[in-house]
Amino acid sequence: MPLHFELVTPEKLVRSEDVHMVTVPGTEGDFGVLEGHAPFVSTLRDGVLLVFAAPGAEPVAIPVEGGFAEINDRGLTVLADRAG
């Protein structure tokens, strides 16, 4: 079952898609999110999101600056100050 992922900035919805996994640059360290991940919220450091469309696929790298990530039963939402 895929993970629903959304990347949002103050200006727009950057991405909204079902993916296999996303690696997020949290302030306490990078973390990977798969479908069924335990709910939590983390602040982001400036870094790169890695979005894996399918297992073993090459990731899409998306630079992000600031913000936070929320994981809940609907998926992963990244609210970044800047992205791309």
C-alpha positions in Angstrom: 0.0 0.0 0.0 1.5 3.4 -0.9 2.2 6.3 1.3 0.3 9.5 0.5 2.9 12.4 0.4 2.2 16.1 0.2 4.8 18.9 0.0 3.4 22.4 0.7 5.0 25.9 0.8 3.3 29.1 1.8 2.9 29.9 -1.9 1.5 26.5 -3.2 1.1 22.8 -3.1 4.3 21.5 -4.6 3.6 17.8 -4.8 0.7 15.5 -3.9 1.2 11.9 -4.8 1.3 8.3 -3.6 4.9 7.0 -3.1 6.8 4.1 -1.6 9.0 6.1 0.8 10.3 9.6 1.7 13.5 10.5 3.6 13.1 13.7 5.5 15.8 16.0 6.9 14.7 16.4 10.5 16.4 18.7 13.0 17.3 15.6 15.0 18.5 13.7 12.0 17.2 12.2 8.7 14.3 9.8 9.0 12.5 7.6 6.5 8.7 7.3 6.3 6.8 4.3 4.9 3.1 3.6 4.9 1.9 2.8 8.4 4.6 4.9 10.2 3.8 5.9 13.7 2.3 9.4 14.0 4.6 12.2 14.9 5.7 15.7 14.1 9.3 16.9 13.5 10.8 20.2 12.6 13.0 20.3 9.5 16.5 21.5 8.9 17.6 22.9 5.6 18.3 19.8 3.5 17.0 17.4 0.8 13.8 15.3 0.8 14.3 12.0 -1.1 11.1 10.7 -2.7 11.1 7.1 -3.8 8.2 6.3 -6.1 8.7 2.5 -5.8 10.9 0.1 -4.0 14.4 0.2 -5.5 13.6 3.3 -7.7 16.0 6.2 -8.0 14.9 8.9 -5.6 13.8 12.4 -6.7 15.7 14.9 -4.6 13.9 18.1 -3.5 15.8 20.8 -1.6 13.8 22.2 1.4 14.4 25.0 3.8 12.8 25.1 7.3 9.3 24.0 8.3 8.0 20.8 9.7 6.8 17.3 8.8 3.6 15.6 10.1 3.0 11.9 9.9 -0.6 10.7 10.6 -3.1 8.1 9.4 -3.5 10.1 6.1 0.2 10.0 5.3 3.1 12.5 5.3 2.7 16.2 5.0 5.8 18.4 4.7 5.2 22.1 5.3 8.4 23.8 4.1 9.3 27.5 4.2 10.8 27.0 0.8 11.1 24.0 -1.6 12.6 23.2 -4.9 
